[in-house]
Amino acid sequence: MNKSGKSLGSATELVDVALLVGGRSTEHGFSVSMFQNFVEQLSQTNDGQVRITNVVYLSTDGQVYVHEVSEGQPLLSLTNRLQSGEAWTVERLCATFRQSKQFVFSLIQGREGEDGQLQGLAGVLGLNGNFSNVYAAAMGIDKWTSSVLAQEIMSPKVRRIPTMVVRLNELSNGIREAIRQFGDIECVIKPNALNGSLFIRILPRLTEGVLLEYARELQGYDDRFLIQPRLRGREITCGILYIDGIPSALPVAEIKHGGDFFSYNEKYETHGFKIVFPAEEAAIAEIRSASLSLAEWVDFHTMCRIDYILTDSDEIYFLEVNPLPGLLSSSIYPRMLREEGLTLSDFILLSARNDAVYQKRRAEQIRAIQRFRS
């Protein structure tokens, strides 16, 4: 039982966990930092039910390094030598995971870790882990797609921000249409499929020169970007935690920061923001309800976090959904867990339980397909 009185069910047996860290994305360093935080937090809160048996490091050039963890080994000592030892093939790694039945907890962020590629591989190979399904991952990383889905699923009281999508391979037409639509109003411009507030800009007005320069800067990172009118208001976020496959809302939080927007620098470098848990009000209750509606429809794995703008006139605007929010000690989702009275060890155990629910459902689907073909 946690602080809010929600039952977490019976205790889970010992779970052997392989941590997957690194990856080939702009958030490689952030993933390594999350690994450091996991090790530190588990050393303080683990009651013996979670045992780290392997640390798997994916380098920025795609190499795989596997570190077997012996009992009593100080895991923090691995941080400076993750890219060492024997390089494994992906095939060998997957075969080892299938044979050992370890629970693979992925800390890979961004491309390949959050966009459905890793999730698809895990599904095909039948790996146990916090991988979720391809649909949830691919939808979540695509900001435009997730906003369209949210508009269909959520309450009409939650609005979608007017958005123009500009594709880099149709740049001239996209720029002309964006200027026509938004004219001289202040706008937000951001990549469609990058997390962490990377490359977000506030533009007092749109010009062809500024948009061309932005497109050049974004080249190689994303193939399209979004333009939206600037909205001012409170930044509200709702975390979702699944318990035995059923979504539950964590305490709704408000992000307070001193910048024009919640930037990459504030999130990961200066940590120049505060998290407060506002008193209950109609808008907060609506945000919680809307978040649960989306979580019930999409079926994320164990967690997601959904962000909103709440204007001074209590208008609620959907910003984005993050199926794999950051898990640093200073990150927003872990603060929600702590507010709920949960530890990182609790969270990993819940992930393993949720995966058991997911694997059971998937096995039933496979059996149904086999019966159909026979």
N, C-alpha and C positions, 0 to 999 in steps of 0.2 A: 504494500500500500504506500503511495507517495503522498506528498503534502496536500494535494487537492482531494485525496480520498479515492482516486482511481485505483482499482485493483490491477496489479501487474501479474497476477496469477501465481502459480507455484514456482519454486526455484528450479533453475535449469542446471543440469549436470555440467561437469567440467567441459569447456569448449576449447579445443585446440585451434588457434588462430594463426593464419599467415597474413602478415601485413603487406600490402602491395603499395609501393611508393615510387614517386618520381614521375616518369612519363614524358612524352614528346609534345609539350604544350607550353604556352606562355606562363602557365601556373606551376611549372616544375618545382621551383624553389618554394612555393607555398605548400606543395605536397610534402616536401622534405620537412618543413617546419611543423606541419601537422603530425608527422611521424614523431618528431621530438616531443611534441605535446602529449601524444598518446602514451609514450613511454613514461614520461614524468607523472601523468595523471594516474595511470594504472599502478604505478609503484606506490601511490598514496591511497588509492581507493579500492584496489582489487582485493576481493575476499577469497581468492584462490579458485574462483570458478572460471576465470579467463587465463589461458596459458598461451603466450606467444611462442610458437614453435619454429616459425620461419619469417624472415624479412626478405622480400623480393623487391629488388631495385631495378626500375626501368630507366636507363640513361636517356639523355636527350638525342642520342644517335641510334636508339632502338635496341641496344644491347640489354640482355637480361642477366642480372647477378643475383644468385640465391645464397642467403646466409642462414645456415641452420643454427638455431639458438639452443644452447645447452642450459640446463638448470642452473640458476644463479648467475648467469652471464649478464653483465651490465649492458643493457641494450643501447644506452646513449653512446657507448663507445663505438657503435657502428656508424654513427652519423658522419664521421670524417673518413670512413673507408667503405662507403656503400658501393662505390665503383671499384671493387677489388675482387680478387679471387677468380674462380672459373666462370666464364660466360656460358650460360645455358641457351639452348634454342627454345623458342616458344612451345614447340611440340613436346619437348622433354618436360617443360614446366607443367603444361596442361595434363600430361600423362601422370605426372607425380601427384598433382592435386586430385585427380580422379581416383587414384589408388589409395591415397591417404585419407580421403574424406575430411580433410581439414576445412574449416570455415575460412574462406578468403575474404578479408575485409579490405576493400580497395580505398586507398587515399588518393587515387589518381584524379586530378581535376582537369577541366577543360577538354580540348579535343582528344578523342580516343578514350578518355576516361568517363566523360559525361554525355557524349553525343550518341550513344547506342552501339558503337563498335565493340567495346569491351563487353557490354551487356549481351550483344548478339553471340559473340564467341562463347561466353559462359553458358548461354542457353543451349547452344548446339552441343556443347561438350558435357552438359549436365553438371557443371561445377556448383558447389555450395558456396554461397557468399552473399554480399549485400549488393548484388548487381542489378536488381530490378528487371524490368522488361525493356525491350528496344523502344517501344512506343512512348513510354514515360520519359525515357532519357532524351530521345530525339525531339519530342515535343517541347520539353523543358528548356533545351539549349537554344531553340529557335524562338526568339522573343516575339516576332510577328505572329507565328503560328499559335503560340501559347496565349497571346492576347485575343486572338479570334476565338479560340476554344473557350477561354474564360468568359467571353461575352455571351456565348451560347449556354454555358452551364450555370453561371452564377446568377444571382438575383439581379433584376433590372436596376436595382439601386447602385450596383457597381458598374461604373462606366468604363468604356475603352477610350484611351487617349487617341485622338485623330493622328494617324500615322501614314507617312509616305515612305515606301521602300525604294531605295535606289540601288540598282544592280551595277556592278563595276563594268560588266560587259555591254551595258546599255547606258553609259554614263551621261552622254550629252542629252538624250531625251529625258532621263531621270532628273537631271539638274534643272532643265527648263520647266518641267512639271512641278518640281518642288518649289521653285521660286514663284510660279504662278499660284500655287495653292497657299503658300504661307507668307508671301510678300515680305513685308518689313517687320513682322512680329518676331519677338525673341524666341529662339528655338533651342531644343536639345538635339544633338546629333550623336549617334552611337552605333557601334557594330551590332549586327543582328545576332551573332552567335559566339560572342566572347563574353566571358564572365569577369567578375572582379572590378567592374567599372573601368576597364581598360578602354582608352581612346574616346571616352565620353567628353564632349565639348559643349559649352554654352555659347551660342552665337547671337549677338544682338540683332543681326539681320543676315539674311542669306544673300550671298553673291556668288557668281560663277567662279571667280578666282578662289574664294575660300573653300568651296566645295570640291574643286579640282585638286587643291592642295591636300585636303582631307583624304580624298580618294587615293592619292599617291602614297600618303602616310599609311593607309590601311592595306595597301597592296600586299598580298601574301598572308595576311592574317585572317581576312574575311572577304567574302565575295559580294557582300551587300551591306548597306547600312541604312539606319532608320532616321527619319527626321520627324520630330514631334514639337508642337507648341510647348513652351516652357510653362509648367504648372507650379504654383507655389502653395505650400501647405505643410502639414505634419507628415513625416515619413513613418508609416505604420507597417509592422511586419508580423505575420502570424506563422508560427511554427507548427507543423503537424508531426505527430509521433504515432506510428502504428503499433498496436499491441495485439499480437496474435492475428495480424492481418486486418485489424479494424482501426481506422484512423481516429485519432483523438487530438484535440487542439491543446497546444501548450499555451502558457500565459502570453497574451498579445503584448507586443513591445513597441516602444516608440524610439526611433533613432534620432539623437540630437547631435549635431555637428556644427562647426563654425564656418564651413565653406559654402560655395554656391550649390554644391551637390555632394553626395556621399562618395568621395573620390577613392581611387585606388590607393593613393598615398595615405589617406586617413584610415582606410581599412587595414592595410598591411604593413605600413612603415611607421607612421607616427602614432597610430591608434588614437587619433584625435577625435574620438566620439564617445558619447555616453548612451547607455541603454537604460530606459526607465520603463516601468510597467504601469500604464495609466489606469486610473479608476474606471470602473465599468460605466459605459454610456451607450446610447443607442447605436452610434456609429461603430463602436468597438464590437458590440454584439453582432452587428451586421457583417463586419469583416470576418469574425470568427465563423459565422454560419456559411458565408460565401467560400471561405477557405476549405471547410469541411466538404462542401458540395463538390469542389474541384478534386479534392483528394479521394473522395469516394468514386468519382468517375474515372480518374486516371489510374489509380492503384499504384502509387509509388512504393518503393521498398523502404520501409521503416521510417523515412523522414522526407520532408520537403519544407521549404520556407517560401511564403508568398508575400510579396511586397506591394504596398499601396501608397497613394497620396491622398490625404484627407484635407480638403480645403477648409478655409475659414467658415464657409457656408455649409459645412458638413457633406459636401459632395465627395463620394468615394471613387477613386480612379485606380484601376488595376495597373501595376507596373510590370511585374514579371514573376515567374515561379522558378525556384532553384531546387531541383531534385536532390542535389548533393551539396548542401551549404557547407561553408568552411567549419572546421572543427578544431581551430586553435582555442586555447583557453580564453582569449580575448574576443573570439568570434561570437556572433549573435546567437546562433543556435545552441551552443553549449551553455550560454548564460540562461537561456530559456529552460534548458534541462535542469540546471542548478536551482532556478526559481521553482521548478516543479518538485525539487527534492531528489533528483536522479543523478547518479554518477556516470562516468564514462563506462565503467564496468557494467552497470545496469543497461546502458545503451547497446553495448556489444551483445549482451545476452539476449536482449529483445530483438536485435537484428537476426541472430541465429534462430530464434523462435519464429520470426516472421518468414524467414527463408524456408523453414520446415513446412509452413502453411503453403507457401508458393510452390515448393517442390511437390507436395502432395497433389495440389491442383493441376500442376503440369503433368504429373504422371497419369492422372485420370484422363486428361485430354489426349495423351499419347495412346493410352489403352483404347479410348474411343475411336481414334483414327485407325488403329490396328484392326479393331472389329469391323469398321467400315470397309477396309480394304480386303478383309477375308470373306 
